[in-house]
């Protein structure tokens, strides 16, 4: 009997819209509290300062509004699970744009206010199946908003670590980010010999090898959502997470070091 085909995960578009706006609101409130000393601190993202990182976070949301202002493309080009692997090619353009945005907008709260108003207005009338001409490839608005939870959650965590803040993560945004990156691992390493558990949000099977059918799987990886997100995006190395007991891995096919990160 052939193996059962895995169903593609679906997301509630209404909940994702709320999550994107909620997380952007959380970041705006946190950025308001940053001092000039905090804004000048370095980050682990190349040469970016905290100010530049804070400016970059607005780009994750403004790109939705900008693409809704553009003509709709004729056909969908990119599926949601293809998006994580299509982002690395844009790193140079993003870095240049971020520096210019930060330099042109010394008043960060005013920048956040404009971006928040624009996306709130545009999402009020835009249908979920509206195609956006994203630089990674044309996607539906519903799918693209799921990718925004990744950008917002990942960079909120970056900001907290660099500035010493404690900006909260919206639960729905964190769940969507965790699940998309977990499902991307299953795409990159298809199979059913290893079970990756990220409670309370995701469990996926991946890696070629003997298929597990019942009982405790022979190969198990388990970690928390933030550690998983850091592993998947290259913020934390596999060996470091193991050494710090942030991840547990048992079984000969439980070493994910060669598969990570998923996003550059």
C-alpha positions as CSV (number, residue, x, y, z in Angstrom):
1,X,0.0,0.0,0.0
2,X,1.5,3.4,-0.9
3,X,2.1,5.9,1.9
4,X,-0.8,8.2,2.8
5,X,-0.4,11.6,1.1
6,X,0.2,14.4,3.6
7,X,-2.4,17.2,3.5
8,X,-1.3,20.7,3.1
9,X,-1.9,22.7,6.2
10,X,-4.5,25.5,5.9
11,X,-4.7,28.8,7.8
12,X,-7.8,30.8,8.8
13,X,-7.3,34.0,6.8
14,X,-9.4,36.1,9.3
15,X,-7.2,35.0,12.2
16,X,-4.0,35.6,10.3
17,X,-5.1,39.2,9.4
18,X,-5.8,39.8,13.1
19,X,-2.5,38.3,14.1
20,X,-0.5,40.4,11.6
21,X,-2.1,43.6,12.9
22,X,-1.7,42.6,16.5
23,X,2.0,41.7,16.2
24,X,2.7,44.9,14.3
25,X,0.9,46.8,17.1
26,X,3.0,45.0,19.7
27,X,6.2,46.1,17.9
28,X,5.0,49.7,17.6
29,X,4.4,49.9,21.3
30,X,7.8,48.4,22.1
31,X,9.7,50.7,19.6
32,X,8.1,53.7,21.3
33,X,10.0,52.8,24.5
34,X,13.4,52.5,23.0
35,X,16.0,55.1,24.1
36,X,18.6,56.6,21.8
37,X,21.2,54.3,23.5
38,X,19.1,51.2,22.7
39,X,18.5,52.4,19.1
40,X,22.3,52.7,18.5
41,X,23.1,49.2,19.7
42,X,24.4,46.7,17.2
43,X,22.3,43.6,16.2
44,X,23.4,40.1,15.1
45,X,22.1,41.0,11.6
46,X,25.2,42.1,9.8
47,X,25.9,45.8,10.3
48,X,22.3,46.8,11.2
49,X,21.7,48.8,14.3
50,X,18.6,48.5,16.4
51,X,17.2,51.6,14.7
52,X,17.7,50.0,11.3
53,X,16.1,46.7,12.5
54,X,13.1,48.7,13.9
55,X,12.7,50.4,10.5
56,X,13.0,47.1,8.7
57,X,10.1,45.7,10.7
58,X,7.8,48.2,9.0
59,X,8.8,46.9,5.6
60,X,7.4,43.5,6.5
61,X,3.9,45.1,6.6
62,X,4.3,48.0,4.2
63,X,5.0,45.5,1.4
64,X,1.4,44.2,1.7
65,X,0.0,47.7,1.2
66,X,2.4,48.5,-1.6
67,X,1.6,45.3,-3.4
68,X,-2.2,46.0,-3.0
69,X,-1.6,49.3,-4.7
70,X,0.0,47.7,-7.7
71,X,-1.9,46.0,-10.6
72,X,-2.9,42.4,-9.9
73,X,-0.6,39.9,-11.6
74,X,-2.2,37.5,-14.1
75,X,-1.3,34.2,-12.3
76,X,-0.1,32.8,-9.1
77,X,3.6,31.9,-9.2
78,X,4.5,30.9,-5.7
79,X,2.9,28.5,-3.2
80,X,3.1,29.2,0.5
81,X,5.5,26.4,1.2
82,X,7.9,27.6,-1.5
83,X,8.2,31.0,0.0
84,X,10.9,30.2,2.7
85,X,13.3,29.0,0.1
86,X,12.7,32.0,-2.2
87,X,13.8,34.7,0.2
88,X,17.6,34.5,0.2
89,X,18.1,36.0,-3.2
90,X,16.6,39.3,-2.0
91,X,19.0,39.8,1.0
92,X,21.1,42.5,-0.7
93,X,18.2,44.6,-1.8
94,X,16.6,44.4,1.6
95,X,19.7,45.5,3.4
96,X,20.1,48.6,1.1
97,X,16.4,49.5,1.4
98,X,16.5,49.1,5.2
99,X,19.4,51.6,5.6
100,X,17.7,54.1,3.4
101,X,14.4,53.8,5.2
102,X,16.0,54.3,8.7
103,X,18.0,57.3,7.4
104,X,14.9,58.9,5.9
105,X,12.6,58.3,8.9
106,X,14.3,59.4,12.2
107,X,10.8,59.6,13.8
108,X,10.1,55.9,14.0
109,X,6.7,56.2,15.7
110,X,5.5,58.4,12.8
111,X,6.7,55.8,10.4
112,X,4.9,53.0,12.3
113,X,1.7,55.1,12.4
114,X,1.7,55.6,8.6
115,X,2.4,51.9,7.9
116,X,-0.3,50.8,10.4
117,X,-2.9,53.1,9.0
118,X,-2.2,52.0,5.4
119,X,-2.4,48.3,6.0
120,X,-5.5,48.6,8.2
121,X,-7.3,50.5,5.5
122,X,-6.2,48.2,2.6
123,X,-7.0,45.0,4.4
124,X,-10.5,46.2,5.1
125,X,-11.5,45.8,1.5
126,X,-9.0,43.4,-0.1
127,X,-10.2,39.8,-0.7
128,X,-8.1,36.8,0.4
129,X,-7.7,35.5,-3.1
130,X,-6.3,38.8,-4.4
131,X,-2.9,38.1,-6.1
132,X,0.1,40.2,-5.0
133,X,3.1,40.8,-7.2
134,X,5.6,40.0,-4.4
135,X,9.3,40.0,-5.4
136,X,9.6,36.4,-4.5
137,X,6.7,35.5,-6.8
138,X,3.0,36.3,-7.2
139,X,1.1,34.9,-4.2
140,X,-2.5,35.2,-2.9
141,X,-3.0,37.8,-0.2
142,X,-4.0,35.1,2.3
143,X,-0.8,33.2,1.7
144,X,1.4,36.3,1.8
145,X,-0.1,37.4,5.1
146,X,1.0,34.0,6.6
147,X,4.6,34.9,5.5
148,X,4.2,38.2,7.3
149,X,3.8,36.4,10.6
150,X,7.2,34.8,10.0
151,X,8.8,38.2,9.2
152,X,7.2,39.9,12.2
153,X,7.9,37.1,14.8
154,X,11.5,36.5,13.7
155,X,12.4,40.2,13.7
156,X,10.5,40.9,17.0
157,X,12.7,38.2,18.5
158,X,15.7,39.8,16.9
159,X,14.7,43.2,18.4
160,X,14.1,41.8,21.8
161,X,17.6,40.2,21.9
162,X,19.4,43.2,20.6
163,X,17.7,46.0,22.5
164,X,17.0,44.0,25.7
165,X,13.2,44.6,25.3
166,X,10.4,42.2,26.0
167,X,7.9,42.9,23.2
168,X,5.2,40.2,23.4
169,X,4.6,37.7,20.6
170,X,1.0,37.3,19.5
171,X,0.0,33.7,20.0
172,X,-1.6,33.3,16.6
173,X,1.3,34.9,14.8
174,X,3.8,32.7,16.7
175,X,1.8,29.6,15.9
176,X,1.6,30.4,12.2
177,X,5.3,31.2,12.0
178,X,6.2,27.9,13.8
179,X,4.0,25.8,11.6
180,X,5.1,27.3,8.3
181,X,8.7,26.7,9.1
182,X,8.0,23.2,10.4
183,X,6.2,22.3,7.2
184,X,9.0,23.7,5.2
185,X,11.4,21.3,6.9
186,X,9.1,18.5,5.7
187,X,9.2,19.8,2.2
188,X,13.0,20.1,2.2
189,X,13.5,16.6,3.7
190,X,10.4,14.5,2.8
191,X,9.9,11.3,4.6
192,X,8.5,9.8,7.7
193,X,11.4,8.4,9.7
194,X,11.8,11.4,12.0
195,X,9.2,13.2,14.1
196,X,9.8,16.8,14.9
197,X,7.7,18.1,17.8
198,X,7.3,21.8,18.6
199,X,4.7,22.0,21.2
200,X,2.1,23.3,21.4
201,X,2.0,24.3,17.7
202,X,3.4,21.7,15.4
203,X,4.3,18.1,14.8
204,X,5.8,17.1,11.4
205,X,7.3,13.9,10.0
206,X,10.3,14.2,7.7
207,X,13.6,12.6,6.6
208,X,13.8,9.5,4.4
209,X,14.1,6.1,6.1
210,X,11.9,3.4,7.6
211,X,8.4,4.7,8.1
212,X,7.0,4.9,11.6
213,X,3.5,3.5,12.1
214,X,2.7,3.1,15.7
215,X,4.1,3.6,19.2
216,X,7.0,6.0,20.0
217,X,8.9,7.0,16.8
218,X,12.5,5.8,16.8
219,X,13.8,9.3,15.8
220,X,12.4,12.2,17.7
221,X,13.3,15.9,17.8
222,X,11.6,18.2,20.3
223,X,12.1,21.9,21.0
224,X,10.2,25.1,21.9
225,X,8.8,27.4,19.3
226,X,11.3,30.2,19.7
227,X,14.3,27.9,19.6
228,X,12.8,26.2,16.5
229,X,12.3,29.6,14.7
230,X,15.9,30.6,15.6
231,X,17.2,27.2,14.2
232,X,15.1,27.5,11.0
233,X,16.3,31.0,10.3
234,X,20.0,30.6,11.2
235,X,19.9,32.6,14.5
236,X,20.9,29.5,16.5
237,X,23.2,26.7,15.4
238,X,22.0,23.1,15.8
239,X,25.0,22.1,17.9
240,X,24.6,25.1,20.1
241,X,21.0,24.3,20.8
242,X,21.9,20.7,21.6
243,X,24.7,21.8,23.9
244,X,22.4,24.3,25.7
245,X,19.7,21.6,26.1
246,X,17.3,23.8,24.1
247,X,16.5,20.9,21.8
248,X,16.4,17.1,22.4
249,X,17.2,14.6,19.6
250,X,17.1,10.9,19.9
251,X,17.7,8.3,17.1
252,X,20.2,8.0,14.3
253,X,18.1,10.1,11.9
254,X,17.4,12.9,14.5
255,X,20.4,15.1,13.5
256,X,18.9,18.0,11.6
257,X,22.1,20.0,11.5
258,X,22.6,19.4,7.8
259,X,19.1,20.6,7.0
260,X,19.2,23.9,8.8
261,X,18.7,26.7,8.4
262,X,15.7,26.7,6.1
263,X,15.9,30.5,5.5
264,X,19.0,32.6,5.2
